[in-house]
Every structure is written in structure tokens, then in C-alpha cells.
Amino acid sequence: MRKIISIILTLVVGVILWYLFLKPQDYQVNFKANAIPGTIFETVKAWNHGFDSVVPLEYISPSYFKQTIVVNDSVYVYEWKIGRVHDSLSEVQVNIKDVDNSINNRLAVPFSDTNFEKGSRKRLLDFNSFLKEHLEGFNYTIEGEAEIFSSFCACVKLKTTPENKAKGMMANYSFLDGILAQNKVQLNGPPFVEVLDWDLENNSLSYNFCNPIIRSEKLPNHPDIEYKRIFSKNAIKAVYHGNYITSDRAWYALLDHANENNIPIEKKPIEVFHNNPNMGGDALQWTTEVYMPIKESNE
């Protein structure tokens, strides 16, 4: 009998010690979201900038990352785990820890609905509203396998954060178009972006912003303009409607499609823009063709 009591006490003490000191979160919130993990990840990044003290997300993957939120004198760590259910639904688990008051929260949570719990729920309800509004601003469809166009082009090489990609394009749209027009270079299609490096861990994007042109012997020589040829290549294609700032939501959709269908791809999308954002208008009427190159069999 004493042995049984001793075992029970050991188990109880072990559970208490785990709960107070080893359990990874003080509180957990679970919900479903009508978006894929990559879209949720990018939306959390945008939502994160709304706090007074902005701490960059700690990136592990689009499905698992950590967010530090500073509110007054409190520091909270939100650990996001996102599971894709299908192409328009994800299950989200957020583990929340109050860095300076963890043990006090763990002692109080089982016995009352604490301000910590209420604040955590409200914050994530605010996020859900932010996400819902964001999702109303764009849509995309996956069209399957396609072929990337072939063209000679004039390009400006840029490096920004992914969310500033469109700003970099707009800053160079008139510059590139103006130089080509002054020198009577004939355009040969809509402008496009060729991604060179998509670095999610460091939130960095290197890309060429290009205009397809007819090759000639009298092309303007400018230190910021590079001439190159885009070669035709197999790809998977999406059509995106919305502001070019968030067109990378289609990139994540193509990555998911490739993963679900075991298609080996290069994470170097090409976007073709059929509307000039400088002209304004309803962004949902803007059309972007997005191609994710398929790896060649010998790569």
C-alpha cells in the first residue's frame, strides 16, 4: 500500500513540476482559418507591425514560427503551429507564454478566467478579423502545368523585403519605361518580375523587374539596366487578382500544390503583370500570371 501511495505521489509531483516548469505554454488557443499556412504566416507578419513595439517574427517555416508581442510592460511569446486541412482551410494552434509571469499564470489559469486568458483571446479575435479583411482583398486560381514565355528583356535588379516588392516595382516602373521610350526601344509584352532569391528566414527578396523588348543594336547603355533573355521552361501556373503587394499569396499556393502533387519545383517564381498599379482602380480587377518553375530532371 505504501508503495502504491509513493508511486501516486511521485506521479502527482511529476505532473505538477511539468505543469509549472516544463509545459511549453501558459495558455493555448485553437481555431480554424479559411487560408493556407503561407497566407496566415504573411498575415501575421503584417498584423505584427500594428503593435507599438515591433519584434520581427522568428521564422522556422510558414507552418511554424514564433511571435513576440510587447504590451505595456509585458512580453508575450506566441508560438504558431498551422496545419493545412485542404487548399482553403487550416487548423491553427497558438501556444502563448507570458515571459515574466509564467508561473503565476499557470497557478491561476485552472481556477479562474484570468486577464491573461481574456487578453490572449481578444488579441487572436482581433487577428481573425484582420485575416478576414485581408482575404477579401485578393483571390487566385491554380491552373496547373504551363510553359513560361521566352523573351529578350531589359531589367533592373532589386533587393527588398517581400512585402516591399511592389514598392520597388513602382519606384522603377517609370524609370525603366522612360529610358526605353526615350531610346525608341520597342516593348514586346507586359512587365514582369523574375525572382532570384526568396529568403524567408531573413525576410529578403532579390528579383529582376523587367520589360520584354525587341532586341536591337541600339539599346541604351545604363549602369542600372541589364539585358538578358528569359528562356521557355515548364512551370505550374496560378492567376492572381489583387494588389501586387500580396501577390506572393499565390506563390505559397503553388508551393502547396507542388508539394501535394509531388512536383519538384524551383522557388523562383515569375510574375507577369497585366495592369499598371500607378493608374489606380479596383485591385481585384488587376491580373497577375504567376509561374513556379519545375525543376529539370537532371537538376
PyMOL commands that set and color helices and strands:
alter all, ss='L'
color gray80, all
select helices_A, chain A and resi 2-22+37-48+102-108+115-135+162-182+244-246+248-260+277-279+283-285
alter helices_A, ss='H'
color red, helices_A
select strands_A, chain A and resi 27-33+53-54+58-61+64-71+74-86+89-98+138-148+151-160+192-199+204-212+226-230+233-242+270-273+287-293
alter strands_A, ss='S'
color yellow, strands_A
deselect
rebuild
show_as cartoon
